[in-house]
């Protein structure tokens, strides 16, 4: 009988905080700027420069800790993590080893077996390193220190995950919590959320964990899933062939679908941590902590329940809308402006999602205005435009934020509802489509749809489809 195995997975998630300035200096944190333009003596490691803690970094770290059920360390300190690498200008990184700001938390995720608790060992603050850019045509590397000193929190989980699904659900939960708090955009493609994944394999039912490996800086959910599944198979193959699993750090190549060893435990650096002498200890009092607790927003799970009870949305609609905080904010603003919840939801889950997918973009990048969407729905409800025109106007609003009524009038898109004029057009369509008329009178209902389509074509899509249906049936009945 073949042996069965299960994985044991723990994560170290790095989150770049959305502060305007860096953790220990006043340099801006803007992404995508010209290399080495956002630097100063502090973040570039010049001798004699001294760090000063950005209070907003501390606030954001505590807010994440509170939202993930952590104990907040009332007396916290920073430490120096010493290592030598070209992207590390100080030759050390200011981090927290001995007294991290948050400890002993958890989040609940959905799993095949129902709700599952994933423990959080700690959350600590630290500064990011710079970025190396390698010349693919030669042997030269360039360094950009813009990212050096950008504030990070590292969220270290307990080894409570047992599958790639657990990992993705956990990361999604963290991402949504952090985005709802407004402390980071958590964009994996820009590096503002990065994950190191620790994976080991053991026989099913065993209490002893296997030897773990670590995969560094995976930057998409797809890559994380593929890397985990690949590492599972690699370790099982080694076990079954009688080989030893080496504790090591591995690099995942998503294009090749393979991982490669970077360094073994024996080669791992001794970071020589010691207390950071240039920063004072952090003391958190009850008053400030209570103020931060009061700032906690309504998170996704609470919103879903409220949308179902208050707005009578189906659970599916509520779940999809709240997957994106910006979309949830848009939805609520549209309702506050008089929009009918289900109709707003239909547009968000229909046309908006379609255009987002077609353009491969995110909700916060679009120009759509909640008030204009409410206006468009009202115009359609009043019978001034039909669904075809509404779709055309919506696309214009999506891309250019036009005012719907002005656009409709400017382009003569108002629906034709003059019964006498439409009657003449319908009669002409009947006269020109004898075969379809005969089919309809012989019981083929589809023929009526064809005649409606022909009439809409003549009116350039501006006729009232309900009125066309009514006139067609009346005229075809009279002509029997």
HELIX and SHEET records of a PDB file:
HELIX    1   1 UNK A   55  UNK A   67  1                                  13    
HELIX    2   2 UNK A  164  UNK A  181  1                                  18    
HELIX    3   3 UNK A  188  UNK A  190  5                                   3    
HELIX    4   4 UNK A  221  UNK A  240  1                                  20    
HELIX    5   5 UNK A  265  UNK A  267  5                                   3    
HELIX    6   6 UNK A  286  UNK A  294  1                                   9    
HELIX    7   7 UNK A  300  UNK A  310  1                                  11    
HELIX    8   8 UNK A  315  UNK A  321  1                                   7    
HELIX    9   9 UNK A  325  UNK A  336  1                                  12    
HELIX   10  10 UNK A  341  UNK A  347  1                                   7    
HELIX   11  11 UNK A  348  UNK A  352  3                                   5    
HELIX   12  12 UNK A  353  UNK A  359  1                                   7    
HELIX   13  13 UNK A  363  UNK A  365  5                                   3    
HELIX   14  14 UNK A  370  UNK A  381  1                                  12    
HELIX   15  15 UNK A  387  UNK A  400  1                                  14    
HELIX   16  16 UNK A  404  UNK A  410  1                                   7    
HELIX   17  17 UNK A  419  UNK A  432  1                                  14    
HELIX   18  18 UNK A  434  UNK A  441  1                                   8    
HELIX   19  19 UNK A  446  UNK A  458  1                                  13    
HELIX   20  20 UNK A  465  UNK A  478  1                                  14    
SHEET    1   A 9 UNK A  71  UNK A  72  0                                        
SHEET    2   A 9 UNK A 102  UNK A 111 -1                                        
SHEET    3   A 9 UNK A 114  UNK A 127 -1                                        
SHEET    4   A 9 UNK A 151  UNK A 157 -1                                        
SHEET    5   A 9 UNK A   5  UNK A  16 -1                                        
SHEET    6   A 9 UNK A 193  UNK A 203 -1                                        
SHEET    7   A 9 UNK A 213  UNK A 218 -1                                        
SHEET    8   A 9 UNK A 248  UNK A 253  1                                        
SHEET    9   A 9 UNK A 258  UNK A 264 -1                                        
SHEET    1   B 2 UNK A  75  UNK A  76  0                                        
SHEET    2   B 2 UNK A 282  UNK A 283 -1                                        
SHEET    1   C 3 UNK A  92  UNK A  95  0                                        
SHEET    2   C 3 UNK A  79  UNK A  82 -1                                        
SHEET    3   C 3 UNK A 274  UNK A 275 -1                                        
SHEET    1   D 2 UNK A 131  UNK A 134  0                                        
SHEET    2   D 2 UNK A 141  UNK A 144 -1                                        
END                                                                             
